[in-house]
Structures are given as C-alpha cells and as structure tokens.
Amino acid sequence: MTFLKMSTFISGALLALTPLYAQATALPETSLSTEESAMVDWIDAHQEGAIALLEETVNIGSGTMNHEGVRAVGVVMARELNALGLSSRWIEMPPEINRAGHLFASKPGKSKKLLLIGHLDTVFEADDAFQAFTREGNIGQGPGIADMKDGNAVIVYALKALQSIGALDDIAVTVAYTGDEEKTGRPLSVSRKDLIDAGKWADITLGFEGGITSEGTDWATIARRSSSSWMLEVSGKQAHSSGVFSPSVGAGAINEAARILNTFYDEVKGDYGLTFNAGTIQGGTAVSYDSGQNRGTTFGKTNVVPNQAIVHGGIRALSVEQLASAKQKMQSVVAQHLPQTSASIHFVDSYPPMPPSPGNRQLAHKLSAVNEALGRGTMQIWDPLKRGAADISFVAPYTDALAGLGALGKGGHTPNESLELDSMALAIKRAAILIYRLTQDEAQDDPR
C-alpha cells in the first residue's frame, strides 16, 4: 500500500485525509472470492444492458425545472428497482418548493444498512439544444450522461449483480434519487428532509457521482466541501467627488467595499479547504440587483461619490467549524467601517460540508482493496478542493460516507459532456464488490 505524497496537495494540512492503511488491524482482501468473480463475469456479460439503461434515461430531458422530465426518469428507475424487489415511492414536494420531487426505493435485510444516492435531474432544461444520447465507439455523449445518469444506472446494475449471486436478499438498502440536486428546492428543511431521515437510518452511504482517474491513478472521495452564498451591502454618503475622503463626505461605498474585499483576502484566506469568491459587484448612486437571476444594473458618475455597493459571492469550507469561523471573521471585517460608510453581510447556506472522517477513510481503504482485486492498483484520496458540493453531504453527519462511485466522464454541465462507456462496467464491479464486502462484514472490525 502507498501513502499519499505530500506534494500532491497544496497544504500539509491535507495529511488528515491520508488513508489509515497502517492503522487497520486486518488488511482488506485484495483478491476476488468465488462469489465476487461470479459477479464480475455477470457484469461483463450485461454491460451493454447497463449502457442501454443509461441511453434510455439520457434521452429523457430532465433539467431541474422540467418537472415532467424528472418524473419520467423517475418512472424508469422505479421500474428497475421494483423489479429487484425494492419498494419504490415518489415523494412529492409542496407546490411552493417548485420542484418535481424525489424517488426513494428500499428493502429490508439483515446486513448493515446502506444508503445509495443518485439524482434524476440535470442542468440542461427543456429549451436547451443538448438533448440526446449519441455514441461513437467507446464514448457516449448526452445531457447528464456523466452527471449523473451513469451513476443512477450503476446503482441498479450493482444491485442486479448482487442479486445474480443471491446476495441481495439479505441486504438492507435504500436508494435515493433526488430530483433537484442541480438546483435545490428551498427551504432545505423540506426538500432534503427525506434524504436526511434516510441518512439517520443508514450505517453507510455511497454516492454515485463520477469516479476520478487522474495521473494514471484511481482516486477515492471521502470529503466534499460546503456551498453557501454571501451578500455584502455597503452604504456611503453621496456627494460631489471633490469632497471625497474629507471628514464630512468620507470614503464612499465602493472604496469601503474594496477595503472589505481586500481584508477578506488578507485576513480570512489561508485555511486549507476554505475558499470564498466575489462573483459579482454593483456600485454607484443607483444600484439594483436580483440575486435570483444573478443580474443587476448600476448608474454612477466619476464626479459623484457613490452611495451604494452590493457584492454577491460564494464560500466553501471543509467542516462546519471552519465555515462558522470564516463567517465570524468576515463579519468582524465588515464591522470596521471607513468614515461615513456602513456595511452588512449575510449568508445563505446550501450544501453542508462532508468532512474527512475516520469512518470515511476506512471505506476508502476497503474500496482501494476492491480496486486492487480488479487489477487497477491502490486508490488514493482525492483533494476535496477539486470537487463541488453534493447531496451526500446532507447525510455525512449521521453515517460513514464515500462518494465518487460512478463511471468516468468529463465535460459535466457543458454541451461536451461525455462518458467512457466501458467504465460503466468498472464502476458497477467496484460498487457491487464493495457492497458485498461491507454487508458480509457484520463484525465491523475497523478501528474508529
């Protein structure tokens, strides 16, 4: 086994992400059992079926706000899960949430309780030109093919592989396909209630967004950062610019906004995992800004001291504590006004962080052993700064979690989104064998 090289990451603080290979009391099996080999053979024989399911769902447009399309993809996935003996249900959202809803399916069992997460929606709405699945050799293209209709199909075929060896019957599992991952409904207390409840039920959660292969190595995802927004609103005293900086006129709203942003950069930036971005700024004597549309207008003159500035940005953190500390520091900076100015900042939280817990590291250790058994070598830990937020973060406080179990794609959220189709079989094998090993290991002998 190899440890993560420090040079892979920006900060030595990421040593906390190193897999606990040396601490494991018993090494995971790095060869395939008879049952696992049988699943590999079954998957190889049925990989075109998985690709056909992928094609069927990609050809159903399901942008988040295309409620009919999201529900139609849900019908396909419910058909597949019901055929496996799971009991599916469509969870409607209240009208004020303005989202299609979610598909959940579950079955009881004697094993550890598993939650498997996917999402039905894409970023491509009904009026987008990118609407259909195409295939050229090993490369498939289409809306949501890599984010994340491949992962949805991987879940189904991993369960089918387990069923093929008679292992599915005893597995306690819930599959959660959310319908609004790309544009989450508000309030989160409603739109993510069912997912959080499932996380509280589960022992282990696996997320099926895309896998990562880079620099000749496969990587495991044990941490994802939060996603929140912030709005800075600054006021100044409007006056003729000849008086700017005088005691009676002061610095003006735009200079005060600039001071705040520069101090954020100097004094708040620095902790590994914490980033914040000023995405848009409006300033002048007449300012309007629509945060829902991320669009605004300004008017001002070079000989007039501006009286208003609005800055809209985002912030990401690796832990709840890091996020809270950053918010407090930013608020302290905002409270220190230049003459004749005032300012306020408020935050809106979206996705919570998924920190790199010991339990998550142990799951990555087990996945690495599966990867070795499949002849692909050890897996190292992917830098969370290189991944966005995801639904798995909502359940991270309640369960051990591992993300990135989907197939290998690129170009997500663009008209060039594509997938290596033969990586579907790889992802299904990794998921099926990992689930098999996790549910066979009732002793839970990993150190915590």
C-alpha positions in Angstrom: 0.0 0.0 0.0 1.2 3.6 -0.7 0.7 6.7 1.4 -0.4 10.0 -0.2 2.5 12.1 -1.3 2.5 15.4 0.4 3.4 17.1 -2.9 0.0 16.1 -4.3 -1.7 18.8 -2.3 -1.4 22.5 -1.6 -1.2 22.2 2.1 0.3 19.8 4.6 -3.0 20.1 6.4 -4.4 17.6 4.0 -2.4 14.8 5.7 -5.6 14.4 7.7 -7.0 12.8 4.6 -4.4 10.1 4.4 -6.0 6.6 4.4 -5.5 4.7 7.6 -3.7 1.8 6.0 -1.1 1.5 8.7 -3.8 1.5 11.4 -6.0 -1.2 10.1 -6.0 -4.3 12.2 -6.8 -6.6 9.3 -6.0 -5.9 5.7 -9.0 -6.0 3.3 -9.0 -8.8 0.8 -7.1 -7.8 -2.4 -8.2 -10.9 -4.4 -11.6 -11.9 -5.6 -13.7 -14.5 -3.9 -15.6 -17.1 -5.9 -18.8 -15.1 -5.4 -17.1 -11.8 -6.4 -15.6 -13.4 -9.5 -19.1 -14.6 -10.4 -20.4 -11.0 -10.2 -17.6 -9.8 -12.4 -18.5 -12.3 -15.0 -22.2 -11.4 -14.8 -21.3 -7.7 -15.2 -19.1 -8.3 -18.2 -22.0 -10.2 -19.8 -24.5 -7.5 -19.1 -22.6 -4.2 -19.5 -24.5 -3.4 -22.7 -27.7 -3.6 -20.7 -26.3 -1.0 -18.4 -25.4 1.2 -21.3 -28.9 0.8 -22.8 -30.5 1.9 -19.5 -28.1 4.9 -19.5 -29.2 5.7 -23.1 -32.8 5.4 -22.2 -32.6 7.9 -19.3 -30.2 10.4 -21.1 -32.8 10.6 -23.9 -35.3 11.9 -21.4 -34.6 15.5 -20.9 -34.7 16.2 -17.1 -33.5 19.7 -16.3 -34.3 20.5 -12.7 -37.2 22.8 -13.7 -38.5 20.3 -16.3 -40.7 18.6 -13.7 -42.3 16.2 -16.2 -38.9 15.1 -17.5 -37.6 14.5 -13.9 -40.7 12.4 -13.1 -40.3 10.4 -16.3 -36.7 9.5 -15.4 -38.0 8.5 -12.0 -40.6 6.2 -13.7 -37.7 4.3 -15.5 -35.6 4.0 -12.4 -38.6 2.8 -10.3 -39.3 0.2 -12.9 -35.8 -1.2 -12.5 -35.7 -1.0 -8.7 -39.1 -2.6 -8.3 -38.0 -5.5 -10.5 -35.2 -6.1 -8.0 -37.6 -6.4 -5.1 -37.3 -2.9 -3.7 -40.4 -0.9 -2.9 -40.4 2.5 -4.5 -42.2 5.7 -3.7 -42.4 9.1 -5.3 -42.0 11.9 -2.8 -43.9 14.9 -3.9 -42.7 18.4 -2.9 -45.2 21.1 -1.7 -46.2 23.5 -4.6 -44.2 26.4 -3.1 -41.0 24.4 -3.4 -41.5 24.3 -7.2 -39.6 21.0 -7.7 -40.6 17.7 -9.2 -39.9 15.6 -6.1 -37.7 12.5 -5.4 -37.7 8.8 -6.0 -36.8 6.6 -3.0 -36.8 2.8 -3.0 -35.9 0.4 -0.2 -35.9 -3.1 1.1 -35.3 -4.7 4.5 -32.4 -7.0 5.2 -30.1 -8.4 7.9 -27.0 -6.6 6.9 -25.6 -3.2 7.6 -28.0 -0.6 6.3 -26.8 1.0 3.1 -28.0 4.3 1.5 -27.1 4.7 -2.2 -27.5 8.2 -3.6 -28.1 9.5 -7.2 -30.1 12.3 -8.8 -32.6 12.4 -11.6 -32.1 16.0 -12.8 -29.6 17.7 -15.0 -28.6 21.3 -15.7 -30.0 21.1 -19.2 -33.5 22.5 -19.3 -36.2 21.7 -21.9 -35.2 24.6 -24.2 -31.5 23.5 -24.3 -30.2 22.3 -27.7 -28.3 19.4 -26.0 -31.0 16.8 -25.6 -30.0 13.4 -26.9 -27.7 10.4 -26.4 -25.1 9.8 -29.1 -22.4 7.1 -29.2 -19.1 6.9 -31.1 -17.1 3.8 -30.2 -16.4 3.9 -26.5 -17.5 7.5 -26.0 -21.1 8.4 -25.2 -22.4 12.0 -25.1 -25.6 13.5 -23.9 -27.2 15.7 -21.2 -26.4 14.4 -17.8 -24.6 11.3 -19.1 -21.8 11.9 -16.6 -23.7 14.0 -14.0 -25.2 11.7 -13.2 -27.3 9.3 -15.1 -24.4 6.9 -15.4 -24.3 6.7 -11.6 -28.0 6.0 -11.4 -27.6 3.1 -13.8 -24.5 1.9 -11.9 -26.6 1.6 -8.7 -29.2 -0.6 -10.5 -26.7 -2.9 -12.1 -24.6 -3.3 -8.9 -27.8 -4.4 -7.2 -28.6 -6.7 -10.1 -25.1 -8.2 -9.9 -25.6 -8.9 -6.2 -29.0 -10.5 -7.0 -27.3 -12.7 -9.5 -25.3 -14.5 -6.7 -28.2 -14.5 -4.3 -26.6 -11.8 -2.0 -29.3 -9.1 -2.5 -32.0 -10.8 -0.4 -30.2 -10.1 3.0 -29.1 -6.6 2.2 -30.9 -3.7 3.8 -30.8 -0.9 1.3 -32.4 2.4 0.4 -31.8 4.0 -3.0 -32.4 7.8 -3.0 -32.7 9.6 -6.3 -33.2 13.3 -5.7 -35.0 15.4 -8.3 -33.4 18.7 -7.7 -29.7 18.2 -7.0 -28.6 20.8 -9.6 -31.0 23.5 -8.3 -32.0 22.6 -4.8 -35.5 23.5 -3.7 -36.0 25.8 -0.7 -36.3 25.5 2.2 -33.8 22.7 2.6 -35.6 21.6 5.7 -38.3 20.4 3.3 -36.5 19.5 0.2 -33.8 17.4 2.0 -35.9 16.1 4.9 -36.4 12.6 3.4 -32.7 12.3 2.5 -31.6 13.3 5.9 -34.0 10.9 7.5 -32.5 8.1 5.3 -29.0 9.1 6.4 -30.0 8.8 10.0 -31.3 5.3 9.3 -28.2 4.2 7.4 -24.9 2.8 8.6 -23.1 3.5 5.4 -23.8 5.9 2.5 -22.4 5.6 -1.0 -22.7 8.4 -3.5 -22.6 7.7 -7.3 -21.4 10.8 -8.9 -18.5 10.4 -11.3 -15.4 8.5 -10.4 -11.9 10.0 -10.7 -8.9 8.7 -12.6 -6.0 11.1 -13.0 -2.2 10.8 -13.5 -2.6 7.0 -14.0 -4.2 6.5 -10.6 -7.8 5.9 -9.4 -8.9 8.2 -6.6 -11.5 7.9 -3.7 -13.6 10.7 -2.5 -14.0 10.9 1.3 -14.7 14.6 1.7 -16.6 17.3 -0.1 -16.9 21.0 0.7 -19.9 23.0 1.7 -21.5 25.6 -0.6 -23.0 28.8 0.7 -23.5 32.3 -0.6 -23.0 35.7 0.9 -24.3 39.2 0.2 -22.4 42.3 1.2 -24.3 45.5 1.2 -22.5 48.8 1.6 -23.7 52.4 2.1 -21.8 55.6 1.7 -22.6 59.3 1.6 -23.4 60.7 -1.9 -21.6 63.9 -2.6 -19.5 65.8 -5.1 -16.3 63.9 -5.6 -14.2 66.9 -4.8 -15.0 66.2 -1.1 -14.2 62.5 -1.1 -12.1 61.5 1.9 -13.0 64.6 3.8 -14.5 64.1 7.3 -17.9 65.2 6.1 -18.1 63.1 3.0 -15.9 60.1 3.8 -14.7 57.2 1.6 -17.8 56.3 -0.4 -19.5 53.0 -0.8 -17.2 51.5 -3.4 -14.0 52.2 -1.6 -15.5 50.7 1.6 -16.5 47.6 -0.4 -12.9 47.4 -1.8 -11.5 47.6 1.7 -13.7 44.8 2.9 -12.8 42.5 0.0 -9.1 43.2 0.3 -9.2 42.5 4.0 -11.1 39.3 3.4 -8.2 38.3 1.1 -5.5 39.3 3.6 -7.1 38.1 6.9 -9.7 35.4 6.2 -8.0 33.5 3.4 -5.5 30.8 4.3 -7.0 27.7 6.0 -6.8 24.6 3.8 -10.3 23.8 2.4 -11.7 27.4 2.8 -12.3 29.4 -0.3 -14.6 32.4 -0.9 -15.3 34.2 -4.2 -16.8 37.6 -5.0 -18.9 36.7 -8.0 -20.5 40.0 -8.9 -20.3 43.6 -7.7 -22.6 46.5 -8.4 -21.8 50.1 -7.2 -22.8 53.7 -7.8 -25.5 56.1 -7.0 -28.4 53.9 -8.4 -28.0 50.2 -7.9 -30.4 47.3 -8.4 -29.5 43.6 -8.1 -31.6 40.4 -8.4 -29.8 37.7 -6.6 -32.1 35.0 -8.0 -31.1 36.0 -11.5 -27.5 37.0 -10.6 -28.1 40.1 -12.6 -28.1 43.8 -11.9 -27.8 47.4 -13.1 -25.8 50.4 -11.9 -25.5 54.1 -12.5 -22.9 56.5 -11.3 -20.6 59.3 -12.4 -16.9 59.8 -11.9 -17.5 63.1 -10.2 -20.0 61.7 -7.7 -19.2 59.8 -4.5 -21.2 56.5 -4.7 -23.7 55.8 -2.0 -24.3 52.1 -2.6 -22.4 48.9 -3.4 -23.6 45.3 -3.5 -21.3 42.3 -3.7 -22.6 38.7 -4.1 -20.3 35.8 -3.6 -19.9 32.2 -2.5 -18.0 30.4 0.2 -16.9 26.8 0.6 -15.5 25.0 3.6 -14.4 21.5 4.7 -16.1 21.4 8.0 -18.9 23.1 9.9 -16.4 24.6 12.3 -14.3 26.0 9.5 -17.3 27.6 7.9 -18.5 29.1 11.2 -15.1 30.6 11.9 -14.8 32.1 8.4 -18.2 33.7 8.7 -17.3 35.2 12.1 -14.0 36.6 10.7 -15.8 38.1 7.7 -18.5 39.7 9.9 -15.7 41.3 12.0 -14.1 42.8 8.9 -17.4 44.2 7.7 -18.0 45.8 11.1 -14.9 48.1 10.8 -16.2 50.9 8.6 -14.3 53.6 6.8 -15.5 57.1 7.5 -19.1 57.9 6.6 -19.9 54.3 5.5 -21.7 51.4 6.8 -22.0 47.8 5.7 -23.6 44.4 6.5 -23.1 40.9 5.3 -25.5 37.9 5.4 -25.1 34.3 4.5 -27.4 31.7 2.9 -26.3 28.1 3.4 -26.9 25.5 0.7 -24.9 22.3 0.9 -23.2 21.4 4.2 -19.6 20.0 4.2 -18.7 16.3 4.2 -15.6 16.2 6.4 -12.9 13.5 6.0 -13.9 11.4 9.0 -12.1 8.2 10.2 -15.1 6.1 9.0 -14.9 7.6 5.5 -11.2 6.8 5.4 -11.9 3.2 6.2 -14.5 3.0 3.4 -11.8 4.3 1.0 -9.4 1.7 2.4 -11.9 -1.0 1.5 -12.6 0.5 -1.9 -8.9 0.6 -2.6 -8.7 -3.2 -1.9 -11.5 -3.8 -4.3 -9.7 -1.8 -6.9 -6.6 -3.9 -6.3 -8.5 -7.1 -6.6 -9.8 -5.8 -10.0 -6.1 -5.3 -11.1 -6.2 -1.5 -11.1 -3.9 -0.8 -8.1 -4.4 1.1 -4.9 -6.6 4.2 -4.7 -5.5 7.4 -3.1 -7.6 10.2 -1.6 -8.9 12.9 -3.9 -8.3 16.6 -3.0 -11.8 17.9 -1.9 -10.9 21.3 -3.4 -11.2 19.6 -6.8 -14.9 18.6 -6.3 -18.1 20.5 -5.8 -20.9 20.0 -3.3 -23.3 17.1 -3.5 -26.3 15.6 -1.8 -24.2 13.1 0.1 -23.1 16.0 2.4 -26.5 16.2 3.9 -26.2 12.8 5.4 -22.5 13.0 6.3 -23.1 13.9 9.9 -25.0 10.7 10.5 -23.3 8.0 8.6 -19.9 6.9 7.2 -19.8 8.0 3.6 -17.9 7.5 0.4 -18.5 9.5 -2.9 -17.4 9.2 -6.5 -18.6 5.7 -7.2 -19.9 6.5 -10.7 -18.3 5.9 -14.1 -15.6 8.1 -15.8 -16.8 11.1 -17.6 -15.8 14.7 -18.4 -17.3 18.0 -19.5 -20.1 18.0 -17.0 -22.6 20.9 -17.2 -21.4 21.6 -20.8 -22.6 20.6 -24.3 -19.4 18.5 -24.4 -20.4 16.2 -21.5 -19.2 12.7 -22.3 -18.6 9.3 -20.7 -16.2 6.4 -21.3 -18.8 3.7 -21.8 -16.5 0.8 -20.8 -16.1 2.5 -17.4 -19.7 1.6 -16.6 -18.6 -2.0 -16.1 -15.7 -0.9 -13.9 -17.9 1.3 -11.7 -20.5 -1.5 -11.4 -17.9 -4.0 -10.4 -16.4 -1.7 -7.8 -19.8 -0.9 -6.3 -21.1 -4.5 -6.3 -18.0 -5.9 -4.7 -17.7 -3.1 -2.2 -21.4 -3.5 -1.1 -20.9 -7.3 -0.9 -17.9 -7.0 1.3 -19.5 -4.3 3.5 -22.6 -6.3 4.0 -20.8 -9.6 4.7 -18.7 -7.9 7.4 -21.0 -7.9 10.3 -18.2 -7.7 12.8 -17.4 -4.0 11.9 -13.8 -4.6 12.9 -12.4 -1.4 11.6 -10.9 0.8 14.3 -12.6 4.1 15.0 
